[in-house]
Amino acid sequence: MPARYTLEDFAFDLRQGIAPAHLWVGSGRTTVGVDAATVCGVRGSFAPPYAAPDSSLRVEFEVDGVRIPDGTRAGIAGAGRGLLHAEGTWWPHQVTRRGTYHQYRDGRLMSLGVHSTLTPLHEQAGYALRIAVRNRADHPVTLTVRPVLDPGGPCQVPLGEWGWSPPTPGTPASEVGRGRWRAGDVAVELSTEDLSQVVPAGAEVDVVLAVRLGAVGELPPATSIRTWDEAAVRRWGARAETALANLPRLETDVPGLDAYWRRSLASGLVCLWDHPGFVTSPFVATSGVDGGALCSYAWDTGGYAPHTLSLLLGESTPQVLEALMAADLSKSYAIAPDGTGLGVPYAYSGSSLVALANAMAAQQGISAELVGRLFETVTAIDAHFPAVGELCDYGTQHNLLEMRSSGWEHVVASPNAERAWSLDTLAALAEASGAGLPVTSMRERADRIRRAVANDLWDPDARWFASRYPDGDTEIVYSIQAFDALRSGACTPAMAAALLERIRPGAFLGTYGVSSVSAEDDVHYELGDVDWSGGGAYTGEGPLLALTLWERGEPDLAWDVLRRLLWMGEHFPYFPQEHYCDRPGTPPVGRRGNIVAGLAGAEAILTGLAGLRPQPDGSLVISPGTPPGHVTLRGLRFRGHDVDVHLSPTDREVAVDGQQIPLEEGGRTVVVGGRDQKP
């Protein structure tokens, strides 16, 4: 049995982080923000249905009557002589920080080493903070830890209302007793143990704090608070063991690749919630660590990394797919944690559902009944958008990319091309499952859609796709979305060549990634809307472009795209929603939380670079590429088999259950697994 990843494998040194002010950590029930300027401070927490967005916890230390603040920010008494933050480590389940205080006071050395562990709770809504203090002086000291909790305006938000934006603060809470506050029907409680102790020279003591939210009168007694964080860690460990059971380990000598792979997987892990009140467990949040986008978009869930996400979800994949299908996505873009539909129709929902179902079918199988319902769901979504011949008018940015300029709107190449791909894929799923769908007519319609994309929308002078407006006007936007039409098979060889020519520095390529709009597009390119209007991209887009290139047999160009993203693995504990492509970092304003599309990095490595491509009939086609060094993916769990792939510039090896499998003619493709196949 190959070694599996554990939570320890996702440790991240916070000294490398480039956006520490936006750091969060979650338990699957509670998420809590880290005050990066301090050793012990906390900023904000969310534990649906409870929200405390403006809450804060800070800690002061008193040693032999001397008060020592945590941090050295202006406005804090003793600024410049407080506890100094030295280092920290993020894991999916907790954050540790270390600080130091080393000062002579009245001719006597006072020296403390402080280590804090912040753990979001799972069995209760809240978090625990464990603080270890070592007395490094040569004499005993009397230590008192003084927590200062500002509960802010905690509130209760129904699960059906947790959408894109984090909940806002409610009415400020009032203190109703020592360590207890109340705001309406929401209670906040601070529990502590061992705040005052005598610390011998060279000795270490620890203090435990816990902050909980809940309904007034329903918080359980604060007994054994030292066990609460331990229970949350055990719960996370069990969740991680289940989620990572099917994922292979990556071994490589390619600089930056392993860190990028692990951080991509971490991006998926932190989007999995197992809240008892949510519609599924796990529930795949689009973001969620900062309380925003705790809803689940079909687009993010299935559109960027369906195979990797299905490996993480395992047997829970059908639940997630069913929950998305149960909502009326012809009227909504996402579901809230309780399954309630949110927002407006989104142009990419149908193809994203098909992509997730396709991955599920390959790894676990799919029933004919589900394929039939999926076909009906996708048909209903498509029917919402007016037909223009064989194509659909997808409306304005309201339903599409939300660019700040007009352009990629109405009748566009993508997602019309994805409609054709969806029909072909549904036909394949019908054949694999025995669903009684009109597969011949579906494939014929897919061909007509692709021809219409090529004939009606391709501009031979611009050598790019045009968008057609209802009044007949057209517009050229050099958007990264055109490559999705390429991936969906809507391009002739000449069209494909024209598109690929623009994947170059100064156009779509920057030193640190890709641009969502080409820098050569002087009408639409801008730096304010980084994810869709230029200067950077939505985090899933760069690796998706690399994957598209690997699938098309452009390995050198694919690697040239992916290598520009590897810096992210060194500098983010989990990937943000968007990032720049001309410098390492994210925009300085707005939410910069996590994004489930961060899994696209692992997807590009797994199904692109390594070429592990699950098929609708349950087979696994392996078309390995040629990396710039040694790359091994060991222990992919696929339909009861362990699959290993080793690649180097001169060699390719595939093994199934420890037995080497010969590559077929050309040394590129081997088929294993499947319902009726034996490796």
Secondary structure, DSSP 8 states (H G I E B T S, - for coil): ------GGGG-EEGGG-S-GGG-EEE-SS-EEEE-TTSSS-EEEEEETTEEEEEEEEEEEEEETTEEEEBS--TTSTTTTSSBEEEEEEE-SS-EEEEEEEEEEETTEEEEEEEEEEEEE-SSSSEEEEEEEEEE-SSS-EEEEEEEEEE--S-EE--GGG--SS-----S--EEEETTEEEETTEEEEEEEE--EEEE-TT-EEEEEEEEEEEETT-------GGGHHHHHHHHHHHHHHHHTTT--EEEE-STTHHHHHHHHHHHHHTTEE--TTSSSSSEE-SS-TTSSS-SEEHHHHHHS-HHHHHHHHGGGHHHHHHHHHHS-TTT-SEE-TTS-EESS--TTHHHHHHHHHHHHHHHH---HHHHHHHHHHHHHHHHHS-EETTEE---STTTS---SSS-S-SB-HHHHHHHHHHHHHHHHHHHHHT----HHHHHHHHHHHHHHHHHHHEETTTTEEEEE-TTS-EEE--BTTHHHHHHTT---HHHHHHHHHT-SBTTTEETTEE-SB-TT-TTT--SSSHHHHSSEEETTHHHHHHHHHHHTT-HHHHHHHHHTTTHHHHH-SS-BSEEESSSSS--SSS---B-GGGGHHHHIIIIIIS-EEE-TTSEEEE-----SS-EEEEEEEETTEEEEEEE-SS-EEEEETTEEE---TTS--EEEE-TT---
